Amino acid sequence: MPYEVLLTGDARRDLEEIYDYLAGHDAAQKAHHVLDRIEAVVAKLSAFPERGAYPKELLAVGIREYRETYFKPYRVIYRVVI
């Protein structure tokens, strides 16, 4: 059963800022590519939400509520709610 993936407002703004930065400092084509790849990583969470690892800095303080996955160098931190 697929899970619903929701983005916070902050996550949406982060994606917009990444896109704008790449489009302004590199090329619009690269910005599209990076955004598409990050969105693909996020979309895969619908089928495999527990695939990510626990962020080390959160584990160090005993927090196991969040996970992380990557489209390097970009990190997606997320929470699975059942």
HUHU-V241711 format. One record per backbone hydrogen bond with DSSP energy under -0.5 kcal/mol. NH is the residue of the N-H (numbers start at 0). CO is the residue of the C=O. If there is no record, write none. Layout:
nh:NH co:CO
nh:NH co:CO
This chain:
nh:2 co:45
nh:5 co:3
nh:11 co:7
nh:12 co:8
nh:13 co:9
nh:14 co:10
nh:15 co:11
nh:16 co:12
nh:17 co:13
nh:18 co:14
nh:19 co:15
nh:20 co:16
nh:21 co:17
nh:22 co:18
nh:23 co:19
nh:24 co:20
nh:25 co:21
nh:26 co:21
nh:30 co:26
nh:31 co:27
nh:32 co:28
nh:33 co:29
nh:34 co:30
nh:35 co:31
nh:36 co:32
nh:37 co:33
nh:38 co:34
nh:39 co:35
nh:40 co:36
nh:41 co:37
nh:42 co:38
nh:43 co:39
nh:44 co:40
nh:44 co:41
nh:45 co:42
nh:46 co:43
nh:47 co:43
nh:50 co:47
nh:52 co:67
nh:57 co:54
nh:58 co:54
nh:59 co:55
nh:60 co:57
nh:61 co:58
nh:62 co:57
nh:63 co:61
nh:66 co:77
nh:67 co:52
nh:68 co:75
nh:70 co:73
nh:73 co:70
nh:75 co:68
nh:76 co:74
nh:77 co:66
nh:79 co:64
nh:80 co:78
nh:81 co:79
